[in-house]
Amino acid sequence: MIKYLKKLIFAWHYRQAVKKAVKLSKLYGMKYMVIYLNGGFKVVSKKRIRELIASHRFKKGVTIRDIEKKALFTTH
């Protein structure tokens, strides 16, 4: 029962993140991704990920393409 509730809560958070990504994508016309980072879903734009890579927030050698492949959901 507890596993079921955890899956249900996880799915609810995922759906909320996807809705937010779609809404922001339509509003700003940019590509948004839903990634699972630090125990939660994050909705980030492709432009912001580019900035994070440039500021060395990810391991050396990680590219936007790598993050895009591992993203749970991508708009456009």
N, CA, C, O and CB atoms as a CASP TS submission, in Angstrom:
PFRMAT TS
TARGET T0000
AUTHOR 0000-0000-0000
METHOD Language model
MODEL 1
PARENT N/A
ATOM      1  N   MET     1       0.817  -1.194   0.000  1.00  0.00           N
ATOM      2  CA  MET     1       0.000   0.000   0.000  1.00  0.00           C
ATOM      3  C   MET     1       0.863   1.262   0.000  1.00  0.00           C
ATOM      4  O   MET     1       0.558   2.231  -0.695  1.00  0.00           O
ATOM      5  CB  MET     1      -0.931  -0.004   1.201  1.00  0.00           C
ATOM      6  N   ILE     2       1.936   1.242   0.779  1.00  0.00           N
ATOM      7  CA  ILE     2       2.806   2.418   0.847  1.00  0.00           C
ATOM      8  C   ILE     2       3.506   2.642  -0.493  1.00  0.00           C
ATOM      9  O   ILE     2       3.651   3.780  -0.940  1.00  0.00           O
ATOM     10  CB  ILE     2       3.849   2.258   1.977  1.00  0.00           C
ATOM     11  N   LYS     3       3.942   1.550  -1.134  1.00  0.00           N
ATOM     12  CA  LYS     3       4.585   1.672  -2.445  1.00  0.00           C
ATOM     13  C   LYS     3       3.620   2.281  -3.457  1.00  0.00           C
ATOM     14  O   LYS     3       3.999   3.114  -4.279  1.00  0.00           O
ATOM     15  CB  LYS     3       5.081   0.296  -2.941  1.00  0.00           C
ATOM     16  N   TYR     4       2.363   1.845  -3.378  1.00  0.00           N
ATOM     17  CA  TYR     4       1.348   2.378  -4.288  1.00  0.00           C
ATOM     18  C   TYR     4       1.169   3.879  -4.083  1.00  0.00           C
ATOM     19  O   TYR     4       1.087   4.629  -5.055  1.00  0.00           O
ATOM     20  CB  TYR     4       0.009   1.653  -4.084  1.00  0.00           C
ATOM     21  N   LEU     5       1.109   4.319  -2.845  1.00  0.00           N
ATOM     22  CA  LEU     5       0.955   5.747  -2.555  1.00  0.00           C
ATOM     23  C   LEU     5       2.158   6.547  -3.030  1.00  0.00           C
ATOM     24  O   LEU     5       2.007   7.653  -3.550  1.00  0.00           O
ATOM     25  CB  LEU     5       0.749   5.964  -1.061  1.00  0.00           C
ATOM     26  N   LYS     6       3.353   5.989  -2.851  1.00  0.00           N
ATOM     27  CA  LYS     6       4.555   6.681  -3.310  1.00  0.00           C
ATOM     28  C   LYS     6       4.541   6.828  -4.821  1.00  0.00           C
ATOM     29  O   LYS     6       4.895   7.884  -5.345  1.00  0.00           O
ATOM     30  CB  LYS     6       5.816   5.934  -2.864  1.00  0.00           C
ATOM     31  N   LYS     7       4.130   5.767  -5.534  1.00  0.00           N
ATOM     32  CA  LYS     7       4.043   5.834  -6.996  1.00  0.00           C
ATOM     33  C   LYS     7       2.993   6.851  -7.425  1.00  0.00           C
ATOM     34  O   LYS     7       3.184   7.580  -8.399  1.00  0.00           O
ATOM     35  CB  LYS     7       3.712   4.449  -7.583  1.00  0.00           C
ATOM     36  N   LEU     8       1.895   6.895  -6.702  1.00  0.00           N
ATOM     37  CA  LEU     8       0.818   7.824  -7.010  1.00  0.00           C
ATOM     38  C   LEU     8       1.282   9.273  -6.830  1.00  0.00           C
ATOM     39  O   LEU     8       0.995  10.125  -7.671  1.00  0.00           O
ATOM     40  CB  LEU     8      -0.401   7.538  -6.122  1.00  0.00           C
ATOM     41  N   ILE     9       1.986   9.547  -5.753  1.00  0.00           N
ATOM     42  CA  ILE     9       2.503  10.890  -5.498  1.00  0.00           C
ATOM     43  C   ILE     9       3.561  11.267  -6.536  1.00  0.00           C
ATOM     44  O   ILE     9       3.587  12.400  -7.018  1.00  0.00           O
ATOM     45  CB  ILE     9       3.094  10.979  -4.078  1.00  0.00           C
ATOM     46  N   PHE    10       4.437  10.312  -6.880  1.00  0.00           N
ATOM     47  CA  PHE    10       5.462  10.540  -7.899  1.00  0.00           C
ATOM     48  C   PHE    10       4.804  10.901  -9.230  1.00  0.00           C
ATOM     49  O   PHE    10       5.226  11.841  -9.903  1.00  0.00           O
ATOM     50  CB  PHE    10       6.362   9.288  -8.061  1.00  0.00           C
ATOM     51  N   ALA    11       3.765  10.145  -9.604  1.00  0.00           N
ATOM     52  CA  ALA    11       3.064  10.400 -10.861  1.00  0.00           C
ATOM     53  C   ALA    11       2.384  11.756 -10.848  1.00  0.00           C
ATOM     54  O   ALA    11       2.374  12.455 -11.861  1.00  0.00           O
ATOM     55  CB  ALA    11       2.039   9.309 -11.130  1.00  0.00           C
ATOM     56  N   TRP    12       1.815  12.134  -9.712  1.00  0.00           N
ATOM     57  CA  TRP    12       1.151  13.427  -9.617  1.00  0.00           C
ATOM     58  C   TRP    12       2.154  14.569  -9.799  1.00  0.00           C
ATOM     59  O   TRP    12       1.881  15.530 -10.519  1.00  0.00           O
ATOM     60  CB  TRP    12       0.432  13.559  -8.265  1.00  0.00           C
ATOM     61  N   HIS    13       3.312  14.461  -9.147  1.00  0.00           N
ATOM     62  CA  HIS    13       4.353  15.488  -9.293  1.00  0.00           C
ATOM     63  C   HIS    13       4.855  15.552 -10.733  1.00  0.00           C
ATOM     64  O   HIS    13       5.119  16.634 -11.258  1.00  0.00           O
ATOM     65  CB  HIS    13       5.530  15.206  -8.336  1.00  0.00           C
ATOM     66  N   TYR    14       4.984  14.397 -11.363  1.00  0.00           N
ATOM     67  CA  TYR    14       5.426  14.355 -12.763  1.00  0.00           C
ATOM     68  C   TYR    14       4.420  15.071 -13.660  1.00  0.00           C
ATOM     69  O   TYR    14       4.806  15.892 -14.491  1.00  0.00           O
ATOM     70  CB  TYR    14       5.616  12.893 -13.232  1.00  0.00           C
ATOM     71  N   ARG    15       3.141  14.766 -13.499  1.00  0.00           N
ATOM     72  CA  ARG    15       2.111  15.408 -14.321  1.00  0.00           C
ATOM     73  C   ARG    15       2.090  16.916 -14.118  1.00  0.00           C
ATOM     74  O   ARG    15       1.908  17.667 -15.077  1.00  0.00           O
ATOM     75  CB  ARG    15       0.740  14.825 -14.000  1.00  0.00           C
ATOM     76  N   GLN    16       2.274  17.368 -12.883  1.00  0.00           N
ATOM     77  CA  GLN    16       2.305  18.808 -12.610  1.00  0.00           C
ATOM     78  C   GLN    16       3.493  19.471 -13.305  1.00  0.00           C
ATOM     79  O   GLN    16       3.368  20.575 -13.833  1.00  0.00           O
ATOM     80  CB  GLN    16       2.368  19.066 -11.093  1.00  0.00           C
ATOM     81  N   ALA    17       4.633  18.804 -13.305  1.00  0.00           N
ATOM     82  CA  ALA    17       5.826  19.345 -13.957  1.00  0.00           C
ATOM     83  C   ALA    17       5.630  19.409 -15.471  1.00  0.00           C
ATOM     84  O   ALA    17       6.043  20.376 -16.111  1.00  0.00           O
ATOM     85  CB  ALA    17       7.061  18.491 -13.616  1.00  0.00           C
ATOM     86  N   VAL    18       5.005  18.385 -16.039  1.00  0.00           N
ATOM     87  CA  VAL    18       4.759  18.371 -17.485  1.00  0.00           C
ATOM     88  C   VAL    18       3.801  19.494 -17.865  1.00  0.00           C
ATOM     89  O   VAL    18       4.010  20.176 -18.867  1.00  0.00           O
ATOM     90  CB  VAL    18       4.189  17.002 -17.932  1.00  0.00           C
ATOM     91  N   LYS    19       2.753  19.688 -17.071  1.00  0.00           N
ATOM     92  CA  LYS    19       1.812  20.781 -17.338  1.00  0.00           C
ATOM     93  C   LYS    19       2.512  22.130 -17.303  1.00  0.00           C
ATOM     94  O   LYS    19       2.260  22.991 -18.146  1.00  0.00           O
ATOM     95  CB  LYS    19       0.668  20.762 -16.321  1.00  0.00           C
ATOM     96  N   LYS    20       3.391  22.310 -16.324  1.00  0.00           N
ATOM     97  CA  LYS    20       4.131  23.563 -16.200  1.00  0.00           C
ATOM     98  C   LYS    20       5.046  23.773 -17.400  1.00  0.00           C
ATOM     99  O   LYS    20       5.148  24.886 -17.916  1.00  0.00           O
ATOM    100  CB  LYS    20       4.947  23.578 -14.903  1.00  0.00           C
ATOM    101  N   ALA    21       5.714  22.710 -17.847  1.00  0.00           N
ATOM    102  CA  ALA    21       6.616  22.810 -18.999  1.00  0.00           C
ATOM    103  C   ALA    21       5.850  23.177 -20.268  1.00  0.00           C
ATOM    104  O   ALA    21       6.306  24.014 -21.046  1.00  0.00           O
ATOM    105  CB  ALA    21       7.371  21.489 -19.206  1.00  0.00           C
ATOM    106  N   VAL    22       4.715  22.569 -20.475  1.00  0.00           N
ATOM    107  CA  VAL    22       3.903  22.872 -21.661  1.00  0.00           C
ATOM    108  C   VAL    22       3.394  24.303 -21.608  1.00  0.00           C
ATOM    109  O   VAL    22       3.405  25.010 -22.616  1.00  0.00           O
ATOM    110  CB  VAL    22       2.718  21.893 -21.776  1.00  0.00           C
ATOM    111  N   LYS    23       2.950  24.727 -20.441  1.00  0.00           N
ATOM    112  CA  LYS    23       2.441  26.087 -20.275  1.00  0.00           C
ATOM    113  C   LYS    23       3.538  27.123 -20.562  1.00  0.00           C
ATOM    114  O   LYS    23       3.309  28.088 -21.291  1.00  0.00           O
ATOM    115  CB  LYS    23       1.885  26.279 -18.849  1.00  0.00           C
ATOM    116  N   LEU    24       4.717  26.921 -19.989  1.00  0.00           N
ATOM    117  CA  LEU    24       5.824  27.857 -20.211  1.00  0.00           C
ATOM    118  C   LEU    24       6.284  27.850 -21.663  1.00  0.00           C
ATOM    119  O   LEU    24       6.648  28.890 -22.212  1.00  0.00           O
ATOM    120  CB  LEU    24       6.998  27.515 -19.297  1.00  0.00           C
ATOM    121  N   SER    25       6.265  26.685 -22.273  1.00  0.00           N
ATOM    122  CA  SER    25       6.678  26.572 -23.673  1.00  0.00           C
ATOM    123  C   SER    25       5.738  27.365 -24.578  1.00  0.00           C
ATOM    124  O   SER    25       6.185  28.063 -25.488  1.00  0.00           O
ATOM    125  CB  SER    25       6.713  25.095 -24.108  1.00  0.00           C
ATOM    126  N   LYS    26       4.447  27.253 -24.324  1.00  0.00           N
ATOM    127  CA  LYS    26       3.474  28.005 -25.124  1.00  0.00           C
ATOM    128  C   LYS    26       3.589  29.496 -24.862  1.00  0.00           C
ATOM    129  O   LYS    26       3.441  30.304 -25.779  1.00  0.00           O
ATOM    130  CB  LYS    26       2.051  27.532 -24.825  1.00  0.00           C
ATOM    131  N   LEU    27       3.852  29.861 -23.622  1.00  0.00           N
ATOM    132  CA  LEU    27       3.920  31.267 -23.248  1.00  0.00           C
ATOM    133  C   LEU    27       5.143  31.959 -23.834  1.00  0.00           C
ATOM    134  O   LEU    27       5.037  33.060 -24.374  1.00  0.00           O
ATOM    135  CB  LEU    27       3.927  31.401 -21.743  1.00  0.00           C
ATOM    136  N   TYR    28       6.312  31.313 -23.728  1.00  0.00           N
ATOM    137  CA  TYR    28       7.563  31.945 -24.147  1.00  0.00           C
ATOM    138  C   TYR    28       8.107  31.442 -25.472  1.00  0.00           C
ATOM    139  O   TYR    28       9.022  32.054 -26.023  1.00  0.00           O
ATOM    140  CB  TYR    28       8.592  31.743 -23.101  1.00  0.00           C
ATOM    141  N   GLY    29       7.577  30.351 -26.001  1.00  0.00           N
ATOM    142  CA  GLY    29       8.033  29.829 -27.288  1.00  0.00           C
ATOM    143  C   GLY    29       9.418  29.214 -27.228  1.00  0.00           C
ATOM    144  O   GLY    29      10.126  29.171 -28.233  1.00  0.00           O
ATOM    145  N   MET    30       9.810  28.736 -26.048  1.00  0.00           N
ATOM    146  CA  MET    30      11.124  28.114 -25.889  1.00  0.00           C
ATOM    147  C   MET    30      10.949  26.628 -25.601  1.00  0.00           C
ATOM    148  O   MET    30       9.854  26.169 -25.276  1.00  0.00           O
ATOM    149  CB  MET    30      11.931  28.801 -24.753  1.00  0.00           C
ATOM    150  N   LYS    31      12.033  25.893 -25.725  1.00  0.00           N
ATOM    151  CA  LYS    31      12.017  24.468 -25.437  1.00  0.00           C
ATOM    152  C   LYS    31      12.262  24.260 -23.946  1.00  0.00           C
ATOM    153  O   LYS    31      13.240  24.765 -23.394  1.00  0.00           O
ATOM    154  CB  LYS    31      13.079  23.716 -26.286  1.00  0.00           C
ATOM    155  N   TYR    32      11.372  23.516 -23.302  1.00  0.00           N
ATOM    156  CA  TYR    32      11.494  23.220 -21.876  1.00  0.00           C
ATOM    157  C   TYR    32      11.613  21.727 -21.659  1.00  0.00           C
ATOM    158  O   TYR    32      11.075  20.931 -22.430  1.00  0.00           O
ATOM    159  CB  TYR    32      10.297  23.775 -21.098  1.00  0.00           C
ATOM    160  N   MET    33      12.322  21.351 -20.603  1.00  0.00           N
ATOM    161  CA  MET    33      12.522  19.945 -20.274  1.00  0.00           C
ATOM    162  C   MET    33      12.177  19.703 -18.819  1.00  0.00           C
ATOM    163  O   MET    33      12.363  20.571 -17.966  1.00  0.00           O
ATOM    164  CB  MET    33      13.966  19.512 -20.563  1.00  0.00           C
ATOM    165  N   VAL    34      11.672  18.508 -18.548  1.00  0.00           N
ATOM    166  CA  VAL    34      11.422  18.075 -17.179  1.00  0.00           C
ATOM    167  C   VAL    34      12.521  17.076 -16.845  1.00  0.00           C
ATOM    168  O   VAL    34      12.636  16.027 -17.478  1.00  0.00           O
ATOM    169  CB  VAL    34       9.974  17.445 -17.005  1.00  0.00           C
ATOM    170  N   ILE    35      13.327  17.417 -15.840  1.00  0.00           N
ATOM    171  CA  ILE    35      14.403  16.513 -15.424  1.00  0.00           C
ATOM    172  C   ILE    35      14.221  16.198 -13.944  1.00  0.00           C
ATOM    173  O   ILE    35      13.664  16.991 -13.185  1.00  0.00           O
ATOM    174  CB  ILE    35      15.816  17.142 -15.693  1.00  0.00           C
ATOM    175  N   TYR    36      14.701  15.030 -13.558  1.00  0.00           N
ATOM    176  CA  TYR    36      14.638  14.616 -12.158  1.00  0.00           C
ATOM    177  C   TYR    36      15.996  14.900 -11.561  1.00  0.00           C
ATOM    178  O   TYR    36      16.985  14.258 -11.917  1.00  0.00           O
ATOM    179  CB  TYR    36      14.243  13.097 -12.002  1.00  0.00           C
ATOM    180  N   LEU    37      16.050  15.863 -10.651  1.00  0.00           N
ATOM    181  CA  LEU    37      17.313  16.326 -10.116  1.00  0.00           C
ATOM    182  C   LEU    37      17.159  16.576  -8.620  1.00  0.00           C
ATOM    183  O   LEU    37      16.208  17.233  -8.195  1.00  0.00           O
ATOM    184  CB  LEU    37      17.788  17.603 -10.848  1.00  0.00           C
ATOM    185  N   ASN    38      18.079  16.063  -7.827  1.00  0.00           N
ATOM    186  CA  ASN    38      18.092  16.255  -6.377  1.00  0.00           C
ATOM    187  C   ASN    38      16.777  15.834  -5.712  1.00  0.00           C
ATOM    188  O   ASN    38      16.289  16.513  -4.808  1.00  0.00           O
ATOM    189  CB  ASN    38      18.380  17.707  -6.057  1.00  0.00           C
ATOM    190  N   GLY    39      16.216  14.723  -6.160  1.00  0.00           N
ATOM    191  CA  GLY    39      15.023  14.181  -5.534  1.00  0.00           C
ATOM    192  C   GLY    39      13.724  14.861  -5.904  1.00  0.00           C
ATOM    193  O   GLY    39      12.714  14.660  -5.229  1.00  0.00           O
ATOM    194  N   GLY    40      13.720  15.657  -6.953  1.00  0.00           N
ATOM    195  CA  GLY    40      12.491  16.327  -7.372  1.00  0.00           C
ATOM    196  C   GLY    40      12.514  16.643  -8.850  1.00  0.00           C
ATOM    197  O   GLY    40      13.557  16.581  -9.499  1.00  0.00           O
ATOM    198  N   PHE    41      11.357  16.981  -9.369  1.00  0.00           N
ATOM    199  CA  PHE    41      11.245  17.342 -10.779  1.00  0.00           C
ATOM    200  C   PHE    41      11.569  18.812 -10.962  1.00  0.00           C
ATOM    201  O   PHE    41      11.096  19.660 -10.206  1.00  0.00           O
ATOM    202  CB  PHE    41       9.837  17.030 -11.317  1.00  0.00           C
ATOM    203  N   LYS    42      12.370  19.107 -11.959  1.00  0.00           N
ATOM    204  CA  LYS    42      12.723  20.484 -12.285  1.00  0.00           C
ATOM    205  C   LYS    42      12.301  20.759 -13.718  1.00  0.00           C
ATOM    206  O   LYS    42      12.520  19.936 -14.607  1.00  0.00           O
ATOM    207  CB  LYS    42      14.248  20.743 -12.091  1.00  0.00           C
ATOM    208  N   VAL    43      11.700  21.909 -13.936  1.00  0.00           N
ATOM    209  CA  VAL    43      11.331  22.355 -15.270  1.00  0.00           C
ATOM    210  C   VAL    43      12.315  23.452 -15.649  1.00  0.00           C
ATOM    211  O   VAL    43      12.333  24.523 -15.042  1.00  0.00           O
ATOM    212  CB  VAL    43       9.834  22.861 -15.331  1.00  0.00           C
ATOM    213  N   VAL    44      13.128  23.174 -16.656  1.00  0.00           N
ATOM    214  CA  VAL    44      14.156  24.138 -17.064  1.00  0.00           C
ATOM    215  C   VAL    44      14.137  24.312 -18.574  1.00  0.00           C
ATOM    216  O   VAL    44      13.797  23.392 -19.317  1.00  0.00           O
ATOM    217  CB  VAL    44      15.556  23.682 -16.594  1.00  0.00           C
ATOM    218  N   SER    45      14.505  25.499 -19.009  1.00  0.00           N
ATOM    219  CA  SER    45      14.571  25.772 -20.442  1.00  0.00           C
ATOM    220  C   SER    45      15.920  25.312 -20.986  1.00  0.00           C
ATOM    221  O   SER    45      16.893  25.159 -20.248  1.00  0.00           O
ATOM    222  CB  SER    45      14.350  27.282 -20.729  1.00  0.00           C
ATOM    223  N   LYS    46      15.944  25.102 -22.271  1.00  0.00           N
ATOM    224  CA  LYS    46      17.190  24.670 -22.903  1.00  0.00           C
ATOM    225  C   LYS    46      18.249  25.764 -22.765  1.00  0.00           C
ATOM    226  O   LYS    46      19.435  25.471 -22.611  1.00  0.00           O
ATOM    227  CB  LYS    46      16.956  24.324 -24.397  1.00  0.00           C
ATOM    228  N   LYS    47      17.821  27.009 -22.820  1.00  0.00           N
ATOM    229  CA  LYS    47      18.748  28.127 -22.670  1.00  0.00           C
ATOM    230  C   LYS    47      19.387  28.123 -21.279  1.00  0.00           C
ATOM    231  O   LYS    47      20.585  28.367 -21.140  1.00  0.00           O
ATOM    232  CB  LYS    47      18.023  29.461 -22.918  1.00  0.00           C
ATOM    233  N   ARG    48      18.586  27.846 -20.262  1.00  0.00           N
ATOM    234  CA  ARG    48      19.099  27.813 -18.883  1.00  0.00           C
ATOM    235  C   ARG    48      20.069  26.655 -18.689  1.00  0.00           C
ATOM    236  O   ARG    48      21.061  26.791 -17.973  1.00  0.00           O
ATOM    237  CB  ARG    48      17.939  27.698 -17.878  1.00  0.00           C
ATOM    238  N   ILE    49      19.792  25.523 -19.317  1.00  0.00           N
ATOM    239  CA  ILE    49      20.710  24.389 -19.218  1.00  0.00           C
ATOM    240  C   ILE    49      22.044  24.740 -19.865  1.00  0.00           C
ATOM    241  O   ILE    49      23.103  24.365 -19.363  1.00  0.00           O
ATOM    242  CB  ILE    49      20.103  23.132 -19.881  1.00  0.00           C
ATOM    243  N   ARG    50      21.987  25.450 -20.963  1.00  0.00           N
ATOM    244  CA  ARG    50      23.215  25.900 -21.617  1.00  0.00           C
ATOM    245  C   ARG    50      24.039  26.768 -20.661  1.00  0.00           C
ATOM    246  O   ARG    50      25.261  26.635 -20.588  1.00  0.00           O
ATOM    247  CB  ARG    50      22.887  26.683 -22.911  1.00  0.00           C
ATOM    248  N   GLU    51      23.360  27.656 -19.932  1.00  0.00           N
ATOM    249  CA  GLU    51      24.051  28.517 -18.968  1.00  0.00           C
ATOM    250  C   GLU    51      24.640  27.692 -17.817  1.00  0.00           C
ATOM    251  O   GLU    51      25.753  27.966 -17.365  1.00  0.00           O
ATOM    252  CB  GLU    51      23.083  29.586 -18.415  1.00  0.00           C
ATOM    253  N   LEU    52      23.906  26.693 -17.346  1.00  0.00           N
ATOM    254  CA  LEU    52      24.394  25.850 -16.257  1.00  0.00           C
ATOM    255  C   LEU    52      25.617  25.036 -16.686  1.00  0.00           C
ATOM    256  O   LEU    52      26.547  24.846 -15.903  1.00  0.00           O
ATOM    257  CB  LEU    52      23.283  24.913 -15.775  1.00  0.00           C
ATOM    258  N   ILE    53      25.611  24.565 -17.912  1.00  0.00           N
ATOM    259  CA  ILE    53      26.780  23.818 -18.414  1.00  0.00           C
ATOM    260  C   ILE    53      27.980  24.757 -18.507  1.00  0.00           C
ATOM    261  O   ILE    53      29.098  24.370 -18.166  1.00  0.00           O
ATOM    262  CB  ILE    53      26.481  23.175 -19.811  1.00  0.00           C
ATOM    263  N   ALA    54      27.756  25.979 -18.963  1.00  0.00           N
ATOM    264  CA  ALA    54      28.846  26.943 -19.085  1.00  0.00           C
ATOM    265  C   ALA    54      29.418  27.326 -17.715  1.00  0.00           C
ATOM    266  O   ALA    54      30.600  27.653 -17.605  1.00  0.00           O
ATOM    267  CB  ALA    54      28.359  28.194 -19.816  1.00  0.00           C
ATOM    268  N   SER    55      28.579  27.285 -16.672  1.00  0.00           N
ATOM    269  CA  SER    55      29.062  27.628 -15.336  1.00  0.00           C
ATOM    270  C   SER    55      29.529  26.394 -14.564  1.00  0.00           C
ATOM    271  O   SER    55      29.726  26.457 -13.350  1.00  0.00           O
ATOM    272  CB  SER    55      27.970  28.344 -14.553  1.00  0.00           C
ATOM    273  N   HIS    56      29.704  25.278 -15.262  1.00  0.00           N
ATOM    274  CA  HIS    56      30.257  24.031 -14.715  1.00  0.00           C
ATOM    275  C   HIS    56      29.407  23.424 -13.602  1.00  0.00           C
ATOM    276  O   HIS    56      29.948  22.922 -12.617  1.00  0.00           O
ATOM    277  CB  HIS    56      31.646  24.281 -14.191  1.00  0.00           C
ATOM    278  N   ARG    57      28.090  23.465 -13.748  1.00  0.00           N
ATOM    279  CA  ARG    57      27.196  22.851 -12.767  1.00  0.00           C
ATOM    280  C   ARG    57      27.094  21.339 -12.972  1.00  0.00           C
ATOM    281  O   ARG    57      26.731  20.604 -12.053  1.00  0.00           O
ATOM    282  CB  ARG    57      25.807  23.485 -12.851  1.00  0.00           C
ATOM    283  N   PHE    58      27.414  20.888 -14.175  1.00  0.00           N
ATOM    284  CA  PHE    58      27.379  19.473 -14.490  1.00  0.00           C
ATOM    285  C   PHE    58      28.805  18.958 -14.649  1.00  0.00           C
ATOM    286  O   PHE    58      29.748  19.743 -14.749  1.00  0.00           O
ATOM    287  CB  PHE    58      26.552  19.212 -15.769  1.00  0.00           C
ATOM    288  N   LYS    59      28.956  17.641 -14.672  1.00  0.00           N
ATOM    289  CA  LYS    59      30.281  17.054 -14.835  1.00  0.00           C
ATOM    290  C   LYS    59      30.910  17.496 -16.147  1.00  0.00           C
ATOM    291  O   LYS    59      30.213  17.841 -17.101  1.00  0.00           O
ATOM    292  CB  LYS    59      30.203  15.527 -14.775  1.00  0.00           C
ATOM    293  N   LYS    60      32.222  17.482 -16.180  1.00  0.00           N
ATOM    294  CA  LYS    60      32.949  17.861 -17.383  1.00  0.00           C
ATOM    295  C   LYS    60      32.600  16.883 -18.504  1.00  0.00           C
ATOM    296  O   LYS    60      32.608  15.667 -18.307  1.00  0.00           O
ATOM    297  CB  LYS    60      34.483  17.885 -17.122  1.00  0.00           C
ATOM    298  N   GLY    61      32.298  17.423 -19.663  1.00  0.00           N
ATOM    299  CA  GLY    61      31.988  16.589 -20.820  1.00  0.00           C
ATOM    300  C   GLY    61      30.507  16.394 -21.074  1.00  0.00           C
ATOM    301  O   GLY    61      30.127  15.851 -22.112  1.00  0.00           O
ATOM    302  N   VAL    62      29.665  16.824 -20.152  1.00  0.00           N
ATOM    303  CA  VAL    62      28.219  16.695 -20.337  1.00  0.00           C
ATOM    304  C   VAL    62      27.751  17.765 -21.315  1.00  0.00           C
ATOM    305  O   VAL    62      28.118  18.933 -21.188  1.00  0.00           O
ATOM    306  CB  VAL    62      27.463  16.817 -18.977  1.00  0.00           C
ATOM    307  N   THR    63      26.947  17.365 -22.282  1.00  0.00           N
ATOM    308  CA  THR    63      26.437  18.304 -23.279  1.00  0.00           C
ATOM    309  C   THR    63      24.932  18.444 -23.136  1.00  0.00           C
ATOM    310  O   THR    63      24.284  17.698 -22.401  1.00  0.00           O
ATOM    311  CB  THR    63      26.803  17.846 -24.705  1.00  0.00           C
ATOM    312  N   ILE    64      24.399  19.407 -23.848  1.00  0.00           N
ATOM    313  CA  ILE    64      22.953  19.614 -23.839  1.00  0.00           C
ATOM    314  C   ILE    64      22.253  18.386 -24.392  1.00  0.00           C
ATOM    315  O   ILE    64      21.192  17.999 -23.902  1.00  0.00           O
ATOM    316  CB  ILE    64      22.570  20.866 -24.653  1.00  0.00           C
ATOM    317  N   ARG    65      22.831  17.782 -25.395  1.00  0.00           N
ATOM    318  CA  ARG    65      22.245  16.593 -26.014  1.00  0.00           C
ATOM    319  C   ARG    65      22.126  15.453 -24.998  1.00  0.00           C
ATOM    320  O   ARG    65      21.127  14.734 -24.992  1.00  0.00           O
ATOM    321  CB  ARG    65      23.091  16.145 -27.220  1.00  0.00           C
ATOM    322  N   ASP    66      23.138  15.284 -24.142  1.00  0.00           N
ATOM    323  CA  ASP    66      23.085  14.242 -23.112  1.00  0.00           C
ATOM    324  C   ASP    66      21.924  14.482 -22.145  1.00  0.00           C
ATOM    325  O   ASP    66      21.190  13.555 -21.800  1.00  0.00           O
ATOM    326  CB  ASP    66      24.415  14.187 -22.337  1.00  0.00           C
ATOM    327  N   ILE    67      21.771  15.710 -21.723  1.00  0.00           N
ATOM    328  CA  ILE    67      20.706  16.050 -20.789  1.00  0.00           C
ATOM    329  C   ILE    67      19.347  15.895 -21.460  1.00  0.00           C
ATOM    330  O   ILE    67      18.389  15.440 -20.835  1.00  0.00           O
ATOM    331  CB  ILE    67      20.884  17.483 -20.262  1.00  0.00           C
ATOM    332  N   GLU    68      19.266  16.272 -22.725  1.00  0.00           N
ATOM    333  CA  GLU    68      18.009  16.161 -23.460  1.00  0.00           C
ATOM    334  C   GLU    68      17.583  14.701 -23.624  1.00  0.00           C
ATOM    335  O   GLU    68      16.392  14.390 -23.585  1.00  0.00           O
ATOM    336  CB  GLU    68      18.141  16.825 -24.832  1.00  0.00           C
ATOM    337  N   LYS    69      18.551  13.815 -23.805  1.00  0.00           N
ATOM    338  CA  LYS    69      18.243  12.391 -23.939  1.00  0.00           C
ATOM    339  C   LYS    69      17.726  11.809 -22.630  1.00  0.00           C
ATOM    340  O   LYS    69      16.853  10.942 -22.635  1.00  0.00           O
ATOM    341  CB  LYS    69      19.480  11.621 -24.398  1.00  0.00           C
ATOM    342  N   LYS    70      18.261  12.284 -21.513  1.00  0.00           N
ATOM    343  CA  LYS    70      17.871  11.752 -20.210  1.00  0.00           C
ATOM    344  C   LYS    70      16.679  12.478 -19.595  1.00  0.00           C
ATOM    345  O   LYS    70      16.180  12.073 -18.545  1.00  0.00           O
ATOM    346  CB  LYS    70      19.036  11.823 -19.269  1.00  0.00           C
ATOM    347  N   ALA    71      16.223  13.542 -20.241  1.00  0.00           N
ATOM    348  CA  ALA    71      15.069  14.270 -19.720  1.00  0.00           C
ATOM    349  C   ALA    71      13.828  13.386 -19.778  1.00  0.00           C
ATOM    350  O   ALA    71      13.649  12.611 -20.718  1.00  0.00           O
ATOM    351  CB  ALA    71      14.841  15.579 -20.513  1.00  0.00           C
ATOM    352  N   LEU    72      12.987  13.509 -18.780  1.00  0.00           N
ATOM    353  CA  LEU    72      11.767  12.708 -18.736  1.00  0.00           C
ATOM    354  C   LEU    72      10.729  13.192 -19.725  1.00  0.00           C
ATOM    355  O   LEU    72       9.930  12.402 -20.229  1.00  0.00           O
ATOM    356  CB  LEU    72      11.187  12.720 -17.348  1.00  0.00           C
ATOM    357  N   PHE    73      10.734  14.491 -20.008  1.00  0.00           N
ATOM    358  CA  PHE    73       9.780  15.069 -20.937  1.00  0.00           C
ATOM    359  C   PHE    73      10.403  16.282 -21.597  1.00  0.00           C
ATOM    360  O   PHE    73      11.092  17.060 -20.937  1.00  0.00           O
ATOM    361  CB  PHE    73       8.466  15.447 -20.223  1.00  0.00           C
ATOM    362  N   THR    74      10.173  16.456 -22.894  1.00  0.00           N
ATOM    363  CA  THR    74      10.699  17.597 -23.632  1.00  0.00           C
ATOM    364  C   THR    74       9.588  18.189 -24.475  1.00  0.00           C
ATOM    365  O   THR    74       8.859  17.453 -25.140  1.00  0.00           O
ATOM    366  CB  THR    74      11.905  17.190 -24.516  1.00  0.00           C
ATOM    367  N   THR    75       9.447  19.502 -24.458  1.00  0.00           N
ATOM    368  CA  THR    75       8.453  20.163 -25.290  1.00  0.00           C
ATOM    369  C   THR    75       9.007  20.384 -26.690  1.00  0.00           C
ATOM    370  O   THR    75      10.201  20.207 -26.932  1.00  0.00           O
ATOM    371  CB  THR    75       8.020  21.497 -24.665  1.00  0.00           C
ATOM    372  N   HIS    76       8.128  20.773 -27.610  1.00  0.00           N
ATOM    373  CA  HIS    76       8.428  20.992 -29.041  1.00  0.00           C
ATOM    374  C   HIS    76       8.781  19.697 -29.700  1.00  0.00           C
ATOM    375  O   HIS    76       9.065  19.670 -30.897  1.00  0.00           O
ATOM    376  CB  HIS    76       9.572  21.996 -29.226  1.00  0.00           C
TER
END
